[in-house]
Amino acid sequence: MKKIALIGFGTIGKKLYEQICADRLLEVAFIYDPQAKVPHPVALGHPPTGKDFATVDLAVEAALPQTVADFGRDILKHTHFMPFSLTSLANPELLDDLLYIANIHQHQLFIPHGAILGLDGIFDGNRLWDHVQIVTTKNPKSLGRSDTEKYVIFEGSARQVARLMPRNVNVHAALALAGIGFDKTKSILVSDPNCTENTHLITAQNADTVFEISIKSNPVGAVTGAFTPVSAYGSVLRALGIAKGNFTTV
């Protein structure tokens, strides 16, 4: 049985907890979230340390970007790590540290696809793309704004928007990490009071190929789309090498 640590017990963490508890091949080793009410048997009453991480097969972060900086290095010294707060990796020093530690200790830093169906295609062609762009449109309430008209609030690099609005653009960070990097990926963020869904339009292209992904999902948390908590479970299974059913996609 594979043991999983969950850091964060919000929209994604709660859904993962439910799915893991229903899976006979998986077990929740512990949950750490000082801000949330956690099921008592698996609640960790102190910040996790290397000793705690050494007992698990995979640590999953679904809290805040700072959490990745706080715990990521220690996690990768002891086990595999899957962060969902991917905007944290727009910090090049942190990303370099995590990759170096993962390599030294022979652990994996897993990048979940979250809302992006088709991220594997972006990754497969990441040496070919001349241009990668993502346009995200959300209701201003999801962005902490009160706009009364449609408004482009940001246009620039994925690294810039990840630093400006770290909780709102993890999709942009995932795309940058899988594709051509934070500085070359173009990000556009739109506030639209008439928008009831989170929408993302992704384009990757070169002289021979144009790859487009269009995503619409209802928000189920302050910043999380409906599909991300569902896809998280599939990402965990693949990271642990567990097939979903009698086959798996590659």
C-alpha positions in Angstrom: 0.0 0.0 0.0 1.3 3.4 -1.0 1.3 6.2 1.6 0.6 9.8 0.7 1.1 13.0 2.7 -1.2 15.9 1.9 -0.1 19.4 2.7 -3.1 21.6 2.5 -6.7 20.6 3.0 -8.7 23.0 0.8 -10.6 22.2 -2.4 -7.9 19.9 -3.9 -6.7 18.4 -0.6 -10.2 17.4 0.5 -11.1 15.8 -2.8 -7.8 13.9 -2.8 -8.4 12.7 0.7 -11.8 11.3 -0.3 -10.5 9.5 -3.4 -7.4 8.1 -1.6 -9.6 6.8 1.3 -11.8 5.0 -1.2 -8.8 3.3 -2.9 -7.5 0.0 -1.4 -4.0 0.6 -2.9 -3.5 4.0 -1.2 -3.4 5.4 2.3 -3.2 8.9 3.7 -0.2 8.9 6.0 -0.9 12.4 7.3 -2.4 15.8 6.5 -0.9 19.1 7.5 -2.9 22.3 7.3 -2.9 24.6 10.4 -5.7 26.7 8.9 -8.2 23.9 8.2 -10.2 21.4 10.1 -8.5 18.0 9.3 -10.0 14.5 10.0 -8.5 13.8 13.4 -6.8 10.4 12.8 -4.5 11.8 10.1 -4.0 15.3 11.3 -0.4 16.3 11.9 -0.2 18.7 14.8 3.2 20.1 14.0 4.9 21.3 10.8 6.2 18.1 9.0 9.9 17.3 9.1 12.2 15.0 7.3 11.3 12.2 9.7 7.6 12.5 8.7 8.3 12.6 5.0 10.6 9.6 5.2 7.6 7.4 5.9 5.6 8.3 2.8 5.8 7.4 -0.9 4.6 10.8 -2.2 4.0 14.2 -0.7 1.3 16.4 -2.4 1.1 20.1 -1.8 -2.2 21.9 -2.3 -1.9 24.9 -0.1 0.0 28.1 -1.0 3.1 28.9 -3.0 5.0 29.7 0.1 4.4 26.2 1.3 6.5 24.8 -1.6 9.4 27.1 -0.6 8.9 26.1 3.1 8.8 22.3 2.7 9.8 21.4 -0.9 13.6 21.0 -0.3 13.1 18.8 2.8 10.4 16.7 1.0 12.7 15.9 -1.9 15.5 14.8 0.4 13.2 12.0 1.6 10.5 11.2 -1.0 8.8 12.3 -4.2 7.0 15.6 -4.4 3.9 16.9 -6.4 3.2 20.6 -5.8 0.0 22.1 -7.1 1.1 25.7 -6.3 3.2 25.8 -9.4 3.6 29.5 -9.5 6.1 29.1 -6.7 8.4 27.6 -9.3 8.6 30.9 -11.2 11.3 31.6 -8.6 14.4 30.2 -10.5 16.5 29.7 -7.4 13.8 27.6 -5.8 13.2 25.5 -8.9 17.0 25.0 -9.4 17.3 23.9 -5.7 14.4 21.4 -6.0 15.7 19.9 -9.2 19.2 19.6 -7.8 18.0 18.0 -4.5 15.7 15.6 -6.4 18.6 14.5 -8.6 21.0 14.0 -5.7 18.5 12.0 -3.7 17.0 10.2 -6.7 13.5 11.5 -6.1 11.0 13.0 -8.6 9.5 16.4 -8.8 6.1 15.8 -10.4 4.2 18.5 -12.3 0.5 17.8 -12.3 -1.5 18.8 -15.4 -4.3 20.2 -13.3 -6.8 21.9 -15.6 -4.9 21.3 -18.8 -5.9 18.3 -20.8 -3.2 17.8 -23.3 -0.2 19.1 -21.3 1.7 16.0 -22.3 1.5 17.2 -25.9 2.9 20.6 -25.0 5.7 18.8 -23.1 6.5 16.4 -26.0 7.0 19.3 -28.4 8.7 21.7 -26.0 11.8 21.8 -28.2 9.8 22.6 -31.3 7.4 25.4 -30.3 8.2 28.9 -31.5 5.3 30.5 -29.6 3.2 29.4 -26.6 0.4 31.6 -25.3 -2.4 31.3 -22.7 -5.4 33.6 -22.3 -7.3 33.1 -19.1 -10.7 34.7 -18.4 -12.3 34.8 -15.0 -15.0 36.6 -13.2 -13.5 39.5 -11.3 -14.7 38.0 -8.0 -12.3 35.1 -8.6 -9.5 37.6 -9.1 -10.3 39.7 -6.0 -11.5 42.5 -8.2 -14.7 44.5 -8.8 -14.5 45.3 -12.5 -17.9 46.2 -14.1 -16.6 45.8 -17.7 -14.3 43.2 -19.5 -10.7 44.3 -18.9 -7.3 42.9 -19.7 -5.5 43.1 -16.4 -2.3 41.6 -17.5 -0.3 40.8 -20.7 3.3 39.7 -20.5 5.4 36.7 -19.5 4.2 33.8 -17.4 7.0 34.6 -14.9 5.6 38.1 -14.3 2.0 37.0 -13.9 3.0 34.2 -11.6 4.7 36.7 -9.3 1.8 39.2 -9.5 -1.1 36.8 -9.0 0.4 33.5 -7.7 -2.9 32.0 -6.6 -4.8 32.6 -9.8 -2.4 31.4 -12.6 -1.1 27.9 -11.6 -2.3 26.9 -15.1 0.1 29.4 -16.6 2.9 28.0 -14.5 2.1 24.4 -15.5 2.1 25.4 -19.2 5.5 27.3 -18.8 7.1 24.3 -17.0 5.9 21.8 -19.6 6.6 24.1 -22.6 9.2 26.7 -23.4 9.7 28.3 -19.9 8.4 31.1 -17.8 10.0 33.9 -19.8 9.0 32.8 -23.3 5.4 31.8 -22.5 3.0 34.7 -23.1 0.3 35.1 -20.5 -2.9 37.2 -20.8 -5.3 37.5 -17.9 -8.8 38.9 -18.5 -11.4 40.0 -15.9 -15.0 39.7 -17.3 -18.0 40.3 -15.0 -20.2 38.3 -17.5 -18.0 35.3 -17.2 -19.4 32.5 -15.0 -16.7 29.9 -15.8 -12.9 29.8 -15.7 -11.7 29.7 -19.3 -8.3 29.1 -20.7 -7.3 29.3 -24.4 -3.8 27.8 -25.0 -1.9 28.0 -28.3 1.4 26.4 -29.1 2.8 26.6 -32.6 5.7 26.4 -34.9 6.1 26.5 -38.7 4.6 23.0 -39.1 2.1 22.6 -36.3 -0.6 24.6 -34.4 -1.8 23.1 -31.2 -4.9 24.6 -29.5 -6.5 23.7 -26.2 -9.7 25.4 -25.1 -10.9 24.8 -21.4 -14.0 25.9 -19.6 -14.8 24.8 -16.0 -16.9 26.1 -13.2 -15.0 27.4 -10.2 -15.5 25.1 -7.1 -13.3 27.1 -4.8 -12.0 30.6 -4.5 -9.5 30.0 -7.4 -9.8 26.3 -8.4 -11.7 25.0 -11.4 -14.0 22.0 -11.2 -11.7 19.6 -13.1 -8.5 20.2 -11.2 -9.5 18.3 -8.0 -10.7 15.4 -10.2 -7.5 15.2 -12.3 -5.3 15.4 -9.2 -6.2 11.8 -8.3 -5.1 10.6 -11.7 -1.9 12.5 -11.4 -1.2 10.8 -8.0 -1.9 7.4 -9.5 0.5 8.0 -12.4 3.2 9.3 -10.2 3.0 6.2 -8.1 3.0 3.9 -11.1 -0.6 2.7 -10.5 -2.8 2.0 -13.5 -6.4 3.3 -13.3 -8.3 0.1 -14.2 -6.6 -2.4 -16.4 -4.8 0.1 -18.7 -3.3 3.5 -18.6 -2.6 6.3 -21.1 1.0 7.3 -22.0 
